[in-house]
Amino acid sequence: MELDFTDDQEELRASVRSFLDKECSLELVRAVVESGEAPEKLWGSMVALDWPALAIPEENGGIGLSIVETAVVVEELGRSIAPGPLVPTVTQFAPVVREVGTPGQRQRFLSGVASGSITGTVAVADHPRRWFLDEVGMTAWRDGDRWVLDGTKVGVMAPGEVDEIAVVARVGDGFGAFVVPAADTRVSPMHSLDATRPLATVDLDRVKVPDDRALGEPGGAASGAGIRRALEESTLALALETVGAVDALFQLVLAYIKERQQFGVVVGSFQAMKHKMSNMFIAIERARALCYYAVAAVEEDDERRAAAVAMAKAASDECQHLVCQESIQSFGGIGFTWEHDCHLFVKRAATNAALFGRSADHSLAVAASIGVVAS
């Protein structure tokens, strides 16, 4: 299993970070929070740089790179807490279409993703704490030459900024994925910590979906397996984004304690602060290592990929809890204020932790994968 980055991947990381430092400043992020408007210019620049096309197969109009390149970009997006539809489009919508869709459907939707003309997200959970495929309750059934979807999905990312929603539903004893135009659904904003990337509840009141928007063969074994694989990529992407966000927060704290003085000395010289910083650094590096191990497992389709993704998500959630808590305390009173940038990173990391399964859920999944179950 290859765990080293190539020179091209390191160059990609450097170019993405350079672009985001210039075009996605914290001032821009704050403007999005305060105005509630999507950053159209930023999205246009990302499209111009072909970021949506990176991991789209060449036969579908993309560049044909691997999930490793997507992971590099997503971690950097987290470091900048970048708003916009790129993450849900390339790590949620596109994998579902790629894994489940027919060749014609992949060409139809993925070519649009690659060109930036189609944005999308995925709707999985029927309950805020039920993110695994086997917990899906919404049903879909045939009605003549169409499929009918009836139910409610929660925690859908960026619904007001995307064109299409890949809705996961039960079909008989299996599962299916259906591409529904966002305009055909009823979207209700959810109260979310992270105002840079809204979440919503999506109601589908007996929405009818034509056959050409039912990906693959709904209810078949291949469909269920493909959806699971796609959701693993989506879960892993959120873990990586969280690692990027908490690492940027850690760097803010590090810079602060090197300057803040008390009793005539910098607070970073205090033994208690050194312990805090060491614990945060170790947690971040542990989470990052597990994330990129999972990236390698997914890229090589290793049989351990599901367990690796679960370990990565659990580690990133535990990491964000520690780093966010210690960071706010390290900044002291200023860390609690709206004017300080700390809360922007905390809110992105905490929101990601609540999506696609929490740490405890994924820890149980890891335990089950090695035969340890509750008595």
JOPEBEL-V255748 format. One line per field, one symbol per residue. phi: phi as a letter, one per 20 degrees, with the letter a starting at -180 (. if undefined). burial: 1 if it has 16 or more other ideal C-beta (glycine too) atoms within 10 Angstrom, else 0. A space follows every 50 residues. Layout:
# JOPEBEL-V255748
phi->???
burial->???
This chain:
# JOPEBEL-V255748
phi->.edeffffffffgffffffffedcffffffffffemefeffffgffffem ffegdfgffdneenedfffffffffffffekfeoeffffedcfgffffed ffgfffffefffffenecdbbcddfebgdcdegfefdgdcbfbmecdddb qcdcmeelffddecceeebfcmeccbccedggfedddcgefcfeffbfdb ededelfecfgfdefmdgnffffffffgffffffffffffffgffffffg fffgfffedfdblncfffeffffffgffffffffffffffffffgffffe lffefffffffffffffffffffffffffffmgffeeffefgffffffff fgfedlnegfffffffgffdnecff
burial->00001000100110011011001100011101100001100110011000 11111110011100101111111111111111111111111111111111 10001111111111010111111111000111000101010000001110 11111111101111111111100111111101001010000111111111 11010010100011110111001101111111111111111111111111 01100110000000001100001001100100110011011111111110 00001111111111111111111101110110001000001111111111 1111111010111111000000000
